[in-house]
Amino acid sequence: MSLEIDPKQIKSFSPINSLNPENAQDLIKKISATTVQSGHYVFKKGDADKFHVYLLKGEVELIDDKKVIKVVKTGSADGLQPLAHGFPRPLSARAKNSVVVTRINSDMLDIMLTWDQTGSYTVEGVDEEDDETDWMTRILQTRAFHRIPPANIQAMFMRMESVGFKPGEKVIEQDSEGDFFYIIKEGRCLVTRSTPANPNGVKLATLTVGDSFGEEALISDSKRNATITMLTDGHLMRLNKEDFNSLLNEPLLNWVNYDEGKKLVDEGAVWFDVRLPTEHKAKHIKGSINIPLIFLRMKANSLDAQKKYIIYCDTGRRSSAASFLLNEKDIDSCVLKDGVDTAEANDLVTA
């Protein structure tokens, strides 16, 4: 059972109290309250989670190396500020008694403040029953977006447009030109790919709120490699190709040359070939794994999220698209600049 949020109390907190009423109300729909028992930590010094943490009820001790620096009480001047705000946390926060707190995604709050202060955007709200799957929250919580400059994230949301689709309607078709990057705001989509043996399409994945697609063709400057069809009524947010590549793709890509990649592999990283099996068989780097880009979205969960992957193809285009996809799934990766042909001859396996 979730704890009740008092909108009036939330709107009294700084800097939420500077939001316009519409955006403040939308923010309140996205947050929840949690209880922290007496003696337990709300967070610890050095934590780097990007959240504004506010005290809704009780008293919290702010601690530096076991020394209590300050006690913050609900309703006090200090209680209207986020607790020991900073990344990493400058102090620990420990519950002096049973307390209630709320955590608000700092990037989301900063974006809303920027929209308000530029006067150029009003956030479109979502129904309360959609709180747990809110598209904006899911996107901002992925580790990939922590690497994108805040100004880029703000620009992305401001430049996106919302488009509606009906069940059975195709969002993108296989072999068409790439034009937009999409994030699902409401609804579910089916990903299929047709082959000579299965002209009606093979099911690759089902996508839901917060999932994104369409980046492969934009990054590799190639045709769409799958068809995306709406399973339900839905609304998608889309970003055009030029904005996607400048705002999202480049900041996420970590390029390495062969010597740098080889050093990372010596330290535990894994060579990752995203070309087709026939290409891999003809020539590949020793010790590499092979999952073709077209199947990566479906098989990404089989990868070890604790490892770093050095992705390669023949030019860098497909591997760039693969790296973007893995970053979205919080899997660390680098892209081998100029592809497999940069590898040393004695490190290659050829058919």
ROVEXMI-565184 format. One line per 4 residues: their letters; for each residue x, y, z of C-alpha. Coordinates in steps of 0.05 Angstrom, whole numbers, m for minus. Layout:
a = X/Y/Z ~ ... .
***
This chain:
msle = 0/0/0 ~ 30/66/m21 ~ 33/125/27 ~ m9/186/11 .
idpk = 25/247/m17 ~ 2/316/6 ~ 7/360/m57 ~ 7/424/m15 .
qiks = 68/399/24 ~ 106/379/m40 ~ 92/448/m71 ~ 124/481/m10 .
fspi = 191/448/m23 ~ 248/486/m58 ~ 256/490/m117 ~ 189/456/m132 .
nsln = 155/518/m105 ~ 179/556/m167 ~ 145/510/m217 ~ 81/532/m251 .
pena = 19/496/m224 ~ 11/450/m284 ~ 82/424/m281 ~ 82/419/m205 .
qdli = 18/377/m209 ~ 48/332/m262 ~ 111/323/m220 ~ 69/303/m160 .
kkis = 36/248/m202 ~ 104/217/m215 ~ 128/211/m142 ~ 114/166/m83 .
attv = 131/165/m9 ~ 170/112/30 ~ 180/99/104 ~ 250/93/135 .
qsgh = 252/62/204 ~ 287/95/263 ~ 363/85/260 ~ 363/66/187 .
yvfk = 397/108/134 ~ 359/147/82 ~ 425/152/43 ~ 499/151/59 .
kgda = 556/199/48 ~ 586/187/m20 ~ 523/160/m53 ~ 516/186/m124 .
dkfh = 443/172/m139 ~ 414/232/m175 ~ 352/246/m133 ~ 325/305/m92 .
vyll = 305/273/m26 ~ 253/310/16 ~ 230/297/87 ~ 154/289/92 .
kgev = 148/267/164 ~ 194/258/224 ~ 266/279/240 ~ 330/262/203 .
elid = 402/267/229 ~ 454/292/179 ~ 520/257/196 ~ 592/267/176 .
dkkv = 639/211/197 ~ 594/188/255 ~ 585/260/280 ~ 515/289/278 .
ikvv = 521/356/243 ~ 448/376/243 ~ 378/349/258 ~ 326/366/204 .
ktgs = 253/368/225 ~ 191/366/182 ~ 165/436/169 ~ 229/472/189 .
adgl = 267/518/142 ~ 318/462/130 ~ 261/413/120 ~ 237/452/60 .
qpla = 304/439/25 ~ 327/373/m6 ~ 366/333/46 ~ 443/341/41 .
hgfp = 436/353/m33 ~ 496/340/m78 ~ 528/286/m120 ~ 562/251/m88 .
rpls = 525/261/m22 ~ 566/306/25 ~ 533/276/87 ~ 495/215/110 .
arak = 422/221/129 ~ 396/175/185 ~ 325/170/211 ~ 321/195/283 .
nsvv = 252/165/288 ~ 206/132/238 ~ 206/180/179 ~ 172/188/111 .
vtri = 212/214/52 ~ 202/223/m23 ~ 255/217/m77 ~ 248/259/m140 .
nsdm = 290/247/m202 ~ 337/307/m205 ~ 343/307/m281 ~ 267/307/m288 .
ldim = 260/365/m239 ~ 315/404/m273 ~ 281/394/m341 ~ 215/419/m314 .
ltwd = 249/480/m283 ~ 282/495/m350 ~ 216/490/m387 ~ 184/537/m337 .
qtgs = 240/587/m340 ~ 244/588/m416 ~ 168/590/m421 ~ 172/545/m481 .
ytve = 140/480/m459 ~ 86/451/m414 ~ 92/379/m392 ~ 37/333/m416 .
gvde = 11/295/m356 ~ m5/221/m352 ~ m62/186/m316 ~ m46/167/m244 .
edde = m53/92/m259 ~ 7/100/m307 ~ 54/127/m252 ~ 95/63/m247 .
tdwm = 109/62/m322 ~ 116/136/m336 ~ 157/142/m399 ~ 198/202/m378 .
tril = 217/172/m311 ~ 239/107/m343 ~ 282/141/m395 ~ 316/187/m344 .
qtra = 331/129/m297 ~ 372/90/m348 ~ 446/96/m336 ~ 457/116/m408 .
fhri = 421/182/m397 ~ 467/198/m338 ~ 523/206/m389 ~ 485/255/m433 .
ppan = 496/329/m417 ~ 435/359/m382 ~ 429/412/m436 ~ 423/357/m488 .
iqam = 369/321/m448 ~ 330/386/m440 ~ 336/400/m514 ~ 314/329/m531 .
fmrm = 249/334/m492 ~ 235/404/m519 ~ 245/382/m592 ~ 206/317/m588 .
esvg = 136/314/m616 ~ 79/269/m595 ~ 44/226/m647 ~ m16/180/m639 .
fkpg = m26/110/m669 ~ m82/60/m672 ~ m78/m16/m662 ~ m49/m50/m724 .
ekvi = m19/14/m750 ~ 54/9/m773 ~ 101/60/m741 ~ 160/41/m784 .
eqds = 167/m10/m840 ~ 225/m56/m856 ~ 270/m30/m913 ~ 243/41/m908 .
egdf = 288/101/m896 ~ 305/120/m824 ~ 275/187/m804 ~ 257/187/m729 .
fyii = 278/158/m662 ~ 218/137/m620 ~ 202/130/m546 ~ 136/96/m526 .
kegr = 95/143/m482 ~ 32/101/m481 ~ 16/32/m510 ~ 52/m30/m535 .
clvt = 87/m46/m601 ~ 108/m110/m636 ~ 176/m116/m671 ~ 178/m164/m731 .
rstp = 226/m178/m787 ~ 208/m212/m853 ~ 255/m263/m884 ~ 251/m305/m948 .
anpn = 229/m364/m906 ~ 179/m322/m865 ~ 153/m266/m910 ~ 98/m250/m859 .
gvkl = 150/m233/m807 ~ 185/m266/m748 ~ 168/m237/m679 ~ 231/m206/m648 .
atlt = 205/m168/m588 ~ 146/m133/m554 ~ 160/m62/m531 ~ 122/m22/m478 .
vgds = 121/46/m442 ~ 191/76/m436 ~ 222/30/m489 ~ 253/63/m550 .
fgee = 268/42/m621 ~ 290/66/m689 ~ 362/84/m671 ~ 395/31/m714 .
alis = 377/62/m781 ~ 393/132/m758 ~ 462/115/m731 ~ 483/69/m788 .
dskr = 450/112/m841 ~ 416/50/m870 ~ 347/22/m883 ~ 300/1/m827 .
nati = 316/m71/m808 ~ 249/m88/m777 ~ 175/m68/m776 ~ 144/m38/m714 .
tmlt = 68/m46/m708 ~ 22/m19/m654 ~ m12/m73/m612 ~ m55/m23/m576 .
dghl = m76/50/m580 ~ m14/90/m565 ~ 24/155/m564 ~ 98/158/m584 .
mrln = 148/213/m574 ~ 194/221/m634 ~ 259/259/m648 ~ 284/272/m718 .
kedf = 348/242/m744 ~ 391/304/m740 ~ 371/320/m669 ~ 379/247/m648 .
nsll = 450/242/m673 ~ 473/308/m645 ~ 438/305/m577 ~ 436/232/m559 .
nepl = 480/188/m601 ~ 548/222/m601 ~ 550/236/m526 ~ 538/162/m512 .
lnwv = 591/133/m558 ~ 658/115/m529 ~ 706/103/m586 ~ 771/64/m577 .
nyde = 826/44/m626 ~ 850/m27/m630 ~ 907/m20/m580 ~ 860/12/m530 .
gkkl = 808/m43/m541 ~ 859/m98/m534 ~ 883/m68/m468 ~ 811/m67/m442 .
vdeg = 802/m140/m463 ~ 865/m158/m425 ~ 833/m126/m365 ~ 769/m167/m372 .
avwf = 728/m136/m428 ~ 699/m178/m484 ~ 705/m170/m560 ~ 635/m167/m588 .
dvrl = 622/m177/m663 ~ 553/m151/m686 ~ 560/m171/m759 ~ 524/m229/m791 .
pteh = 547/m300/m776 ~ 575/m309/m846 ~ 617/m246/m838 ~ 640/m269/m769 .
kakh = 659/m337/m796 ~ 699/m307/m853 ~ 740/m263/m807 ~ 736/m245/m734 .
ikgs = 778/m224/m674 ~ 801/m282/m631 ~ 757/m294/m570 ~ 700/m251/m596 .
inip = 627/m268/m586 ~ 578/m258/m643 ~ 506/m232/m639 ~ 482/m198/m703 .
lifl = 455/m128/m692 ~ 385/m148/m716 ~ 379/m198/m659 ~ 413/m156/m605 .
rmka = 350/m124/m577 ~ 321/m194/m567 ~ 385/m225/m539 ~ 416/m168/m499 .
nsld = 391/m197/m434 ~ 436/m258/m445 ~ 498/m213/m438 ~ 535/m206/m372 .
aqkk = 517/m136/m347 ~ 580/m137/m303 ~ 626/m139/m363 ~ 648/m86/m412 .
yiiy = 640/m102/m487 ~ 685/m76/m543 ~ 637/m76/m602 ~ 660/m81/m674 .
cdtg = 634/m90/m744 ~ 668/m73/m810 ~ 661/3/m809 ~ 635/25/m741 .
rrss = 564/39/m763 ~ 530/m24/m738 ~ 573/m26/m676 ~ 553/46/m660 .
aasf = 479/26/m663 ~ 494/m34/m620 ~ 530/8/m568 ~ 471/56/m564 .
llne = 424/m2/m552 ~ 468/m33/m498 ~ 476/34/m463 ~ 401/39/m459 .
kdid = 402/m28/m424 ~ 456/m6/m375 ~ 509/m50/m406 ~ 578/m16/m412 .
scvl = 608/m16/m482 ~ 659/17/m528 ~ 661/20/m603 ~ 723/m2/m643 .
kdgv = 740/55/m689 ~ 742/35/m763 ~ 722/m37/m748 ~ 753/m106/m752 .
dtae = 805/m89/m805 ~ 844/m49/m754 ~ 860/m112/m714 ~ 930/m141/m717 .
andl = 936/m199/m766 ~ 957/m249/m713 ~ 895/m232/m672 ~ 847/m250/m729 .
vta = 815/m316/m745 ~ 799/m326/m819 ~ 760/m381/m855 .
***
